[in-house]
Amino acid sequence: MEGINLGLSSSSPPVGAAPMAGISDFPFRLLARNFGADFTFTEMVSAQGLVRDNPNTFELLRGIRQNREPVAVQIFGSEPRAMAAAAEIILSSILPAALDINMGCPVPKVVKSGAGAALMCAPEVAENIVSRVSDVLESHDPRPLLSVKMRSGWNDSSTNAPDFAARMEEAGAGLLSVHARTRSMFYSGQADWELIEKVVRRVGVPVLGSGDVCTGPDARDMLSQTGCAGVMVGRAAIGNPWIFCRIRTYLDRGEDPGDPLPGERLWLAKEHVKMEAAFRGERRGVVLMRRQLHKYVRGLPGASELRDQLNRFESAREVELLLAEYARRQGFHQEGPNFDFARVHDPRQGCRRFSTN
Ligand SMILES: Cc1cc2nc3c(=O)[nH]c(=O)nc-3n(C[C@H](O)[C@H](O)[C@H](O)COP(=O)(O)O)c2cc1C
C-alpha cells in the first residue's frame, strides 16, 4: 500500500508547519493545512509518556487520521528501547506520514534527561534510537517516513550537524530537518542557513530547512541558498496561519496575496479560539490560545489594550464577544475567508480569496 508523504514528491518544494510545543495541536494543524501548508508536525510527544500510558501525552495524538494527512508525529526521549516502544504504540493506533525524532529541543529539563539537542552530543545513542525506531517502522505498511529534526549543533564550537546528519541517515533516517541555530542560541540570533546547505551536500536524503522563514522571499532564498527539499515555518505561523498561503502563492506564482483584512483576522482568531475550546476544553483551550491571540491582533489599533483584555478571559464566548465589540468599534467587517475548516483540501489549489484591497 502506498503511503502519503510530506509533499516531497511534488514538483514544487513543500512548505510546512514546524513542530511547536504548545502551538501545533490539531486545530492549529487544521488551520495550517487549510491555508496551504503541505505538511504539518505535531508538538513533541514524550516517549516515556506514551510508554507509561499518560493520558495527557496521548491527547497530543488526538485528531490524526489514519494515513490520511501529511503529518509527522514527533517523539522525544533518550532511551532507545522506550523510543522504539513509543513508535510501536503510535503505529498501532495511527499511521502518520512520518515519525520524527526530536534531536533539537533546547529546554534544560529535556536536555538534562539526555533527550532533544543533547542527542547531538551523543551520536551513538542517537544512532541507536534511529535504528531501533527504523526496525519498528519496517513492519508497517505503508511504512511511515522516519525523520530526525536537529539543530546546527550544541554551540558555536560544536556545529556538528553535517556529520551528525550523515550518521542519522546511515542509521535509517529517510528525512532530516535542520533548525539552523545551535542549542546555546535557543531561539535568539539569526539562523545560519549555511549549516543547512552543508547538511544538504553531505546526505542523500531530503532535508527540510528551518529557521527565520517568515515570508515568501525568505522561503525562496532558503531553498535557493541551501538546496533544501522544503522549508518549515515556525514562529511566523503563530496567530498567522495564512502565512502558508502567502508563501505558497509567492513560490508558485511570484505573487504575495498579502495579509487578510483586519475583520478577517478577527474572524479567524475567533474561530481558532472556538476550535481550541472544543478540542482542549473551554478554559484550557482559551488560556492556551492567549499567545496566539496576541499575534492575531498584533498591529491592529489599540492592540495592547485588547491583549490585556484577552488575557482575562477564560471562555471562547467572552473572547468572541470582545472581538465582535472591538470590530464594531473599529468599523471592521468581521467576516470569514471563504474556506471550510472541516475540509482539508488539496493545499496546492492555493488559497482562496484573501483580499489585499
Ligand atoms: C514555541 C515553540 C515551540 C517549539 N517546539 C518544538 C518542538 O516541539 N519540536 C521541535 O523539533 N522544535 C520545536 N520548536 C522549534 C521550531 O520547530 C523551529 O525549528 C524553530 O522555531 C525555528 O524556526 P523559526 O525561526 O521559523 O521559528 C519550537 C519553537 C517554538 C517557537
The ligand as an SDF file (V2000), in Angstrom:
LIG
                    3D

 31 33  0  0  0  0  0  0  0  0999 V2000
    7.0300   27.7950   20.9310 C   0  0  0  0  0  0  0  0  0  0  0  0
    7.9390   26.8790   20.1750 C   0  0  0  0  0  0  0  0  0  0  0  0
    7.8590   25.5210   20.3880 C   0  0  0  0  0  0  0  0  0  0  0  0
    8.6940   24.6540   19.6880 C   0  0  0  0  0  0  0  0  0  0  0  0
    8.5540   23.3150   19.8800 N   0  0  0  0  0  0  0  0  0  0  0  0
    9.2910   22.4510   19.1400 C   0  0  0  0  0  0  0  0  0  0  0  0
    9.0790   21.0560   19.2480 C   0  0  0  0  0  0  0  0  0  0  0  0
    8.2120   20.5760   19.9930 O   0  0  0  0  0  0  0  0  0  0  0  0
    9.8570   20.2420   18.4830 N   0  0  0  0  0  0  0  0  0  0  0  0
   10.8270   20.7300   17.6430 C   0  0  0  0  0  0  0  0  0  0  0  0
   11.5160   19.9580   16.9740 O   0  0  0  0  0  0  0  0  0  0  0  0
   11.0240   22.0460   17.5050 N   0  0  0  0  0  0  0  0  0  0  0  0
   10.2750   22.9160   18.2140 C   0  0  0  0  0  0  0  0  0  0  0  0
   10.4220   24.2600   18.0410 N   0  0  0  0  0  0  0  0  0  0  0  0
   11.3880   24.7510   17.0280 C   0  0  0  0  0  0  0  0  0  0  0  0
   10.6820   25.0120   15.6890 C   0  0  0  0  0  0  0  0  0  0  0  0
   10.1990   23.8180   15.1290 O   0  0  0  0  0  0  0  0  0  0  0  0
   11.6180   25.6980   14.6780 C   0  0  0  0  0  0  0  0  0  0  0  0
   12.6360   24.8070   14.3130 O   0  0  0  0  0  0  0  0  0  0  0  0
   12.2350   26.9640   15.2480 C   0  0  0  0  0  0  0  0  0  0  0  0
   11.2740   27.7800   15.8680 O   0  0  0  0  0  0  0  0  0  0  0  0
   12.9570   27.7770   14.1490 C   0  0  0  0  0  0  0  0  0  0  0  0
   12.0740   28.2130   13.1850 O   0  0  0  0  0  0  0  0  0  0  0  0
   11.5070   29.7440   13.1280 P   0  0  0  0  0  0  0  0  0  0  0  0
   12.7120   30.6520   13.1240 O   0  0  0  0  0  0  0  0  0  0  0  0
   10.7250   29.7300   11.8490 O   0  0  0  0  0  0  0  0  0  0  0  0
   10.6720   29.9330   14.3390 O   0  0  0  0  0  0  0  0  0  0  0  0
    9.6340   25.1470   18.7490 C   0  0  0  0  0  0  0  0  0  0  0  0
    9.7160   26.5260   18.5500 C   0  0  0  0  0  0  0  0  0  0  0  0
    8.8810   27.3870   19.2340 C   0  0  0  0  0  0  0  0  0  0  0  0
    8.9960   28.8670   18.9740 C   0  0  0  0  0  0  0  0  0  0  0  0
  1  2  1  0
  2  3  1  0
  2 30  2  0
  3  4  2  0
  4  5  1  0
  4 28  1  0
  5  6  2  0
  6  7  1  0
  6 13  1  0
  7  8  2  0
  7  9  1  0
  9 10  1  0
 10 11  2  0
 10 12  1  0
 12 13  2  0
 13 14  1  0
 14 15  1  0
 14 28  1  0
 15 16  1  0
 16 17  1  0
 16 18  1  0
 18 19  1  0
 18 20  1  0
 20 21  1  0
 20 22  1  0
 22 23  1  0
 23 24  1  0
 24 25  2  0
 24 26  1  0
 24 27  1  0
 28 29  2  0
 29 30  1  0
 30 31  1  0
M  END
$$$$
